[in-house]
Amino acid sequence: MPRDGTISNDSPAESPIAAAFAVVRDSDPDVLDSDELSAYLDAVSQVRAWCDARQVRATRRQRQLAAEGRATQPEHALSNHGRQSSKDAKTAAEREEVCTSMPVFEDALDQGTVTAGHVDAIASATRNLDEAERAEFVGEAENLLDDAHDQGVDQFAKNCRGLAKSIRARHNARAAEDELEQQRKQSKVTRWVDKDTGMHKTLIECDPVTDRAIWAAIQTARGRLRRRDQQTGGARTSWDRLTVDAVVDAVTNGHGANGTLVVHVGLDGLTDTMNGSMTAAVGLCETDSGVPVPISTMRRLACDADIIPVVLDGDGVALDQGRAKRLATPEQRTAIEAMHATCVHPDCSVSIDDCRIHHTTPWQYGGRTDLADLAPVCETHHHLVHEGGWELTIEHDRTATWTRPDGTIYWTGPTNDRTHPAA
């Protein structure tokens, strides 16, 4: 938009994303090959980011006019004229607040080097920080921008949550415990019937520790039901139906009660636990699905828990797993969960709860059920390997390589996505 306030219909010829704009305008995605489509999607992302940066500026101006009594609030304008849902309008308004406090992100968004998703991740992570905590977070803007340039939105969001958590811990030693207690108080179960579909729905809202206890029982039931299906040779049950049956099984007859709540904690934290220290341990303390747990809660759980050692090397690779067996056992899954919180596909954030343990060398071709040959893969990417013709290999250090059916290497990189405390 020119500085004289008039709206121009010209393309952003002078902007750093001019080349990307030209690619989107002049390319026909219906005839592009895979590599060309990748470049095309990169260009679309850059143009979208540029548009999001313009929306940030428009939202900021709308906020200024509203403060002067000359316009409605930004959320109303984004809904009415931006044709966004109320939820998306609120997200866009929060995006402007982040960009105002962290101008480097607005510049990067304007240049198409980060996405609105990166900015939204900051908004989400800082939503519950007080003024002093938020100021410290904003002080990390340059470092966060470096991370955003190198990371996808999911990984960046995880890092932002971790930074916010560490800042809160420094400002308030009981912040994590207070948050967990508040979540416990807000836990509830809601039931209703969808009037359009007739489907009965149950929504359980609970704190992360209770959630892990529930899902430990469901996972135990799901594993047993899946083994039963394999033994009987009947029709294969879909993963969603299997999960529903597991929920019913765990609730109605208690078989799932033997599920194990797994909490990963570093050696220093475990030592403090055993010594009864009340000093908060620094480093890893999270559930098997990657949800942080206050060290005080870990101490409480440890009072009645069986402690199973999983020894990791410097790269976070499981070397020895307590009572591990040479079969596909719950003990082996525990070892795998010590290395992975999600599916090992680089573009996937599906929790390990919903992953199958995949043999990278198929069993029918001589594959062994050893830790070195096992990896968590979600349903979508499991089908990609078995029916889609993709190949997944994994090295001893948990470096994975995904190869397309045409033999092109799609991605190679580390997959052990837990953050362990430095030695």
C-alpha positions in Angstrom: 0.0 0.0 0.0 1.5 3.4 -1.0 2.3 5.9 1.8 -0.4 8.2 0.4 -3.1 5.9 1.7 -4.4 4.8 -1.7 -4.9 1.1 -2.4 -2.8 -0.2 -5.3 -3.7 -3.3 -7.3 -0.1 -3.8 -8.5 1.8 -6.8 -7.4 4.5 -6.4 -4.7 7.2 -5.8 -7.3 9.6 -4.0 -4.9 9.2 -6.5 -2.1 11.7 -9.3 -1.3 9.0 -11.8 -2.2 8.5 -10.5 -5.7 10.0 -13.7 -7.2 7.7 -15.8 -5.1 4.7 -13.8 -6.1 5.6 -14.3 -9.8 5.9 -18.1 -9.2 2.5 -18.3 -7.7 0.9 -16.1 -10.4 2.6 -17.7 -13.4 2.8 -21.4 -12.5 0.2 -24.1 -13.1 0.3 -26.6 -10.2 -1.6 -29.2 -12.2 1.4 -29.9 -14.4 4.3 -29.6 -11.9 6.5 -32.5 -10.9 7.4 -33.2 -7.2 10.4 -30.9 -7.0 8.6 -28.1 -8.8 5.6 -28.5 -6.5 7.9 -28.1 -3.5 9.2 -24.8 -4.9 5.7 -23.7 -5.7 4.5 -24.5 -2.1 7.5 -22.6 -0.7 6.4 -19.6 -2.9 2.8 -19.9 -1.7 4.0 -19.9 1.9 6.1 -16.8 1.3 3.3 -14.9 -0.3 0.9 -15.9 2.4 3.4 -14.7 5.0 3.6 -11.4 3.2 -0.2 -11.1 3.3 -0.2 -12.0 7.0 2.3 -9.2 7.6 0.0 -6.7 5.9 -2.9 -8.0 8.0 -0.8 -7.4 11.1 -0.3 -3.7 10.0 -4.0 -3.3 9.2 -4.9 -4.8 12.6 -2.6 -2.4 14.4 -4.1 0.5 12.6 -7.6 -0.7 13.4 -6.6 -0.9 17.0 -5.3 2.7 16.9 -8.5 4.0 15.3 -10.6 2.0 17.8 -8.7 3.6 20.7 -9.6 7.0 19.2 -13.3 6.1 18.9 -13.1 6.1 15.1 -13.6 2.4 14.4 -14.6 -0.9 15.8 -12.2 -3.3 17.6 -9.8 -5.3 15.3 -11.6 -8.6 16.0 -14.9 -7.2 14.6 -13.2 -5.8 11.5 -11.3 -9.1 10.9 -14.6 -11.0 11.2 -16.7 -8.6 9.1 -14.3 -7.5 6.4 -11.5 -10.1 6.7 -14.1 -12.9 6.4 -12.6 -14.8 9.3 -14.3 -16.8 12.1 -14.3 -15.2 15.5 -11.6 -17.7 16.6 -9.4 -16.8 13.7 -10.0 -13.1 14.2 -8.9 -13.4 17.8 -5.7 -15.3 16.7 -4.9 -12.6 14.2 -5.4 -9.9 16.8 -2.9 -11.8 19.1 -0.5 -12.1 16.2 -0.4 -8.3 15.9 0.4 -8.0 19.6 3.3 -10.4 19.2 4.6 -8.5 16.2 4.3 -5.2 18.0 6.4 -6.4 21.0 8.8 -8.4 18.7 9.3 -6.3 15.5 12.0 -8.7 14.2 9.2 -11.3 13.7 7.0 -8.8 11.8 10.0 -8.1 9.5 10.6 -11.8 9.0 6.9 -12.4 8.3 7.0 -9.5 5.7 9.9 -11.1 4.0 8.4 -14.6 4.1 11.2 -16.2 6.1 8.8 -17.2 8.9 5.1 -18.0 8.9 2.1 -16.8 10.8 2.2 -20.2 12.6 5.5 -19.3 14.1 4.1 -16.0 15.4 1.0 -17.7 16.7 3.2 -20.2 18.6 4.7 -17.3 20.5 1.3 -15.9 21.3 0.1 -19.3 22.6 3.2 -19.8 24.7 3.1 -16.4 26.3 -0.6 -16.2 26.9 -0.4 -17.0 30.6 2.8 -15.1 31.4 2.6 -12.0 33.6 4.2 -8.7 32.5 7.7 -9.4 33.9 7.8 -12.9 32.5 6.6 -11.8 29.1 9.3 -9.1 29.1 12.0 -11.7 29.6 10.5 -13.9 26.8 10.5 -10.9 24.5 14.2 -10.4 25.3 14.9 -13.7 23.6 13.4 -12.5 20.3 16.6 -12.7 18.2 17.4 -16.2 19.4 13.8 -17.3 18.8 14.0 -15.9 15.3 17.1 -17.9 14.6 15.1 -21.0 15.8 12.1 -20.1 13.6 14.2 -19.9 10.5 15.5 -23.5 11.1 12.4 -25.2 12.6 8.9 -26.1 11.5 6.0 -24.7 13.4 5.5 -27.8 15.6 9.0 -27.9 16.8 9.2 -24.2 17.3 6.0 -24.2 19.3 7.5 -26.9 21.5 10.6 -24.8 22.1 8.5 -21.7 22.9 6.5 -23.7 25.5 9.7 -24.9 27.0 11.1 -21.3 27.2 8.0 -20.0 28.8 8.0 -22.8 31.3 11.6 -22.1 32.3 10.9 -18.4 32.6 7.9 -19.0 34.8 9.9 -21.4 37.0 12.6 -18.7 37.5 10.0 -16.2 38.5 7.8 -18.5 40.5 9.3 -21.7 42.0 5.8 -23.1 42.4 4.4 -22.0 39.0 4.3 -25.6 37.6 2.7 -27.0 40.7 0.2 -24.2 40.8 -0.7 -24.7 37.2 -1.2 -28.4 37.7 -3.4 -27.8 40.8 -5.5 -25.3 38.8 -5.9 -27.9 36.0 -7.0 -30.5 38.5 -9.7 -28.1 39.8 -10.9 -27.4 36.3 -11.1 -31.1 35.3 -14.6 -32.3 34.2 -16.5 -34.7 32.0 -19.2 -33.4 29.6 -21.7 -35.5 27.7 -24.0 -34.5 24.8 -25.6 -35.8 21.7 -24.9 -34.3 18.3 -28.3 -33.2 16.9 -27.2 -33.6 13.3 -25.4 -37.0 13.4 -27.0 -38.6 16.5 -23.5 -39.4 17.7 -23.1 -39.5 21.5 -20.0 -37.6 22.6 -18.0 -37.5 25.8 -15.5 -34.8 26.5 -13.0 -35.4 29.3 -10.9 -32.4 30.3 -8.3 -33.2 32.9 -4.7 -32.4 34.0 -1.8 -34.1 32.2 -1.1 -36.5 35.0 -4.6 -37.8 35.1 -4.6 -37.9 31.3 -1.6 -40.2 31.3 -3.2 -42.5 33.8 -6.3 -42.8 31.6 -4.3 -43.4 28.5 -2.0 -45.9 30.1 -5.1 -48.0 30.8 -6.4 -47.5 27.3 -3.1 -48.4 25.7 -3.0 -51.6 27.7 -6.5 -52.5 26.6 -5.8 -51.6 23.0 -2.7 -53.7 22.8 -4.5 -56.7 24.2 -7.5 -56.3 21.8 -5.1 -55.9 18.8 -3.3 -59.1 19.8 -6.6 -60.9 20.1 -7.6 -59.8 16.5 -4.3 -61.0 15.2 -4.6 -64.4 16.9 -8.2 -65.0 15.7 -7.4 -63.9 12.1 -10.6 -62.0 11.8 -11.2 -58.8 9.8 -8.7 -56.1 10.6 -10.3 -53.5 13.0 -9.6 -49.8 12.1 -7.3 -48.0 14.5 -10.2 -45.6 15.5 -12.6 -48.4 16.2 -9.9 -50.3 18.1 -9.3 -47.2 20.3 -13.0 -46.9 21.0 -13.2 -50.6 22.0 -10.2 -50.1 24.2 -11.8 -47.2 26.0 -14.9 -49.2 26.6 -12.8 -52.2 27.8 -10.7 -50.2 30.1 -13.8 -48.5 31.7 -16.2 -51.4 31.9 -14.1 -54.3 33.2 -10.9 -52.9 34.6 -8.5 -54.8 32.4 -6.7 -51.6 31.6 -5.9 -50.9 35.3 -2.5 -52.6 34.8 -1.4 -49.8 32.5 1.7 -48.0 33.5 2.0 -44.3 34.0 5.5 -43.5 32.6 7.4 -40.4 33.6 10.9 -39.8 32.2 13.3 -38.0 34.6 17.0 -37.4 34.4 19.5 -39.0 36.8 19.9 -35.8 38.8 16.2 -35.5 39.3 15.9 -39.1 40.2 18.8 -38.8 42.7 17.1 -35.8 44.3 13.9 -37.8 44.5 15.5 -40.6 46.3 17.3 -38.3 48.7 14.1 -36.4 49.4 15.6 -33.1 48.2 13.0 -30.3 47.7 15.2 -28.5 45.2 13.6 -28.5 41.7 15.7 -30.6 39.4 16.9 -29.0 36.1 16.4 -31.1 33.0 14.1 -33.8 31.8 10.9 -34.5 33.7 8.0 -35.4 31.4 5.5 -38.0 30.6 6.1 -40.6 27.8 4.1 -38.4 25.4 6.3 -35.3 26.2 4.1 -33.4 28.6 6.2 -31.7 31.3 5.5 -32.8 34.9 6.4 -30.8 38.0 9.3 -32.4 39.8 7.3 -32.4 43.0 4.6 -34.5 41.3 7.3 -36.8 40.2 8.4 -37.2 43.8 4.9 -38.0 44.9 4.5 -40.6 42.1 7.9 -42.2 42.9 6.7 -43.0 46.4 4.5 -45.9 45.1 6.2 -46.5 41.7 8.4 -49.2 40.2 11.5 -47.5 38.8 12.7 -49.0 35.6 16.1 -47.8 34.5 16.6 -46.9 30.8 20.3 -46.1 30.2 20.9 -43.6 27.4 24.1 -42.6 25.6 25.2 -39.0 24.9 22.9 -38.9 21.9 19.8 -40.0 23.8 19.9 -43.5 22.4 18.7 -46.4 24.6 21.5 -48.8 25.4 20.1 -50.9 28.2 16.5 -51.2 29.4 16.2 -52.8 32.8 14.2 -56.0 32.2 14.1 -55.8 28.4 13.4 -58.9 26.4 14.1 -59.8 22.8 10.4 -59.7 21.8 8.0 -56.9 21.1 7.3 -56.3 24.8 5.9 -53.4 26.9 9.5 -53.1 28.2 10.8 -52.4 24.7 8.1 -49.9 24.1 9.1 -48.1 27.3 12.7 -47.9 26.0 11.4 -46.6 22.7 9.3 -44.0 24.5 12.5 -42.8 26.3 13.9 -41.8 22.9 10.7 -40.7 21.0 7.7 -38.7 21.9 6.2 -38.7 18.4 6.1 -40.4 15.1 9.6 -40.5 13.5 8.4 -38.9 10.2 10.0 -35.4 10.1 6.7 -33.7 9.2 4.6 -35.5 11.8 3.7 -34.6 15.4 1.4 -37.5 16.2 2.0 -38.6 19.8 3.6 -41.9 20.4 0.4 -42.9 22.1 -1.2 -43.2 18.6 1.8 -44.8 16.9 2.6 -48.4 16.0 6.0 -49.8 16.7 7.3 -50.5 13.2 10.0 -53.0 12.1 12.3 -51.0 9.8 13.4 -54.4 8.4 10.0 -56.2 7.8 9.6 -59.3 9.9 8.7 -61.4 6.9 12.1 -60.5 5.4 14.2 -61.5 8.4 13.7 -58.4 10.5 14.3 -58.8 14.2 12.3 -57.4 17.1 15.3 -55.5 18.5 15.4 -52.0 19.7 17.8 -51.0 17.0 15.2 -52.1 14.4 12.1 -50.6 15.9 10.6 -47.1 15.5 7.2 -45.5 16.3 5.2 -44.6 13.2 1.7 -43.2 13.1 -1.1 -44.9 11.1 -0.7 -42.6 8.1 3.0 -43.1 7.7 2.7 -46.8 8.6 0.5 -47.1 5.5 2.9 -45.0 3.6 5.6 -47.6 4.2 3.6 -50.8 3.8 1.1 -49.8 1.0 2.7 -46.6 -0.3 6.0 -48.0 -1.3 8.1 -45.7 0.9 11.2 -47.0 2.7 12.2 -46.2 6.2 15.6 -47.1 7.6 17.0 -46.2 10.9 20.6 -46.3 12.2 21.9 -47.2 15.6 22.1 -43.5 16.6 18.3 -43.2 15.6 19.1 -41.3 12.5 16.3 -42.1 10.1 16.1 -42.0 6.3 12.8 -41.7 4.4 13.0 -42.7 0.7 10.3 -42.1 -1.8 9.0 -45.0 -4.0 11.1 -43.5 -7.0 14.3 -44.0 -4.9 14.7 -40.3 -4.1 15.8 -39.6 -0.5 13.1 -37.4 1.0 14.7 -36.7 4.4 17.6 -37.9 6.6 18.0 -36.7 10.2 17.8 -37.5 13.9 14.6 -38.8 15.4 15.2 -39.0 19.1 13.1 -35.9 20.0 13.4 -35.8 23.8 15.5 -33.2 25.4 17.8 -34.8 28.0 19.8 -32.8 30.6 23.4 -32.2 29.7 25.9 -34.5 31.5 
